[in-house]
Amino acid sequence: MTLQALSRHGAQADGHGWIQAARTVIEFLPFFAASKLPAEATINRMTLAWLGIRILEVMFFAGLAGSTIVVLISFVEDAKELFGEE
């Protein structure tokens, strides 16, 4: 299906303009591909991105472990209350 056919079909089915947004992205893709960034800027940005991902990864697993501990403590407390040991 061609872009024109998608446009005609999308214009009838969609009132939010997603076809126009897709066209805009498609038009600017060659510009982004042709842009020349300094190699060091790309490497620095990747290093920062990698560091940020690792920090978020550690925070995620710490939060997961903390939530597990809270659930286990709540389970033990509820079991004590349910079986009348308190």
Wavefront OBJ file of the C-alpha trace (Angstrom):
o trace
v 0.000 0.000 0.000
v 1.452 3.361 -0.980
v 1.727 6.405 1.240
v -0.986 8.146 -0.773
v -3.350 5.206 -0.284
v -2.548 5.151 3.432
v -3.164 8.877 3.564
v -6.563 8.583 1.939
v -7.508 5.648 4.137
v -6.112 7.303 7.286
v -7.791 10.620 6.574
v -11.141 8.866 6.516
v -10.530 6.674 9.567
v -8.426 8.945 11.778
v -9.171 12.453 12.907
v -5.953 12.900 14.896
v -3.557 13.473 12.018
v -1.257 10.507 12.537
v -0.647 10.313 8.792
v 0.667 13.879 8.732
v 2.921 13.126 11.699
v 4.257 10.018 9.948
v 4.939 12.039 6.797
v 6.849 14.633 8.825
v 9.015 11.937 10.413
v 9.652 10.293 7.036
v 10.647 13.644 5.500
v 13.160 14.433 8.243
v 14.775 10.971 8.493
v 17.361 11.698 5.761
v 18.296 14.927 7.579
v 18.992 13.078 10.822
v 20.899 10.328 9.018
v 23.075 12.887 7.201
v 23.854 15.038 10.242
v 27.446 14.698 11.370
v 28.044 14.713 15.101
v 31.548 14.714 16.520
v 32.565 11.208 17.540
v 33.492 12.335 21.047
v 30.051 13.884 21.607
v 28.405 10.614 20.647
v 30.707 8.623 22.907
v 30.150 10.998 25.857
v 26.403 10.844 25.386
v 26.516 7.045 25.205
v 28.613 6.881 28.354
v 26.116 9.062 30.195
v 23.224 6.997 28.860
v 24.923 3.767 29.909
v 25.626 5.151 33.378
v 22.026 6.356 33.729
v 20.673 2.967 32.688
v 22.898 1.173 35.220
v 21.802 3.537 38.011
v 18.146 2.989 37.144
v 18.734 -0.761 37.011
v 20.201 -0.790 40.528
v 17.365 1.399 41.831
v 14.768 -0.895 40.241
v 16.157 -4.054 41.821
v 16.620 -2.347 45.198
v 12.980 -1.279 45.093
v 11.929 -4.780 44.073
v 13.857 -6.298 46.983
v 12.391 -3.738 49.391
v 8.875 -4.460 48.212
v 9.457 -8.189 48.636
v 10.597 -7.664 52.224
v 7.535 -5.515 52.995
v 5.192 -8.152 51.538
v 6.870 -10.932 53.534
v 6.693 -8.956 56.797
v 3.026 -8.149 56.142
v 2.325 -11.816 55.412
v 3.938 -12.913 58.682
v 2.088 -10.260 60.699
v -1.247 -11.155 59.079
v -0.634 -14.856 59.685
v 0.072 -14.160 63.378
v -3.124 -12.133 63.656
v -5.168 -14.715 61.768
v -4.035 -17.635 63.883
v -4.298 -15.664 67.130
v -0.704 -15.808 68.242
v -0.698 -12.135 69.304
l 1 2 3 4 5 6 7 8 9 10 11 12 13 14 15 16 17 18 19 20 21 22 23 24 25 26 27 28 29 30 31 32 33 34 35 36 37 38 39 40 41 42 43 44 45 46 47 48 49 50 51 52 53 54 55 56 57 58 59 60 61 62 63 64 65 66 67 68 69 70 71 72 73 74 75 76 77 78 79 80 81 82 83 84 85 86
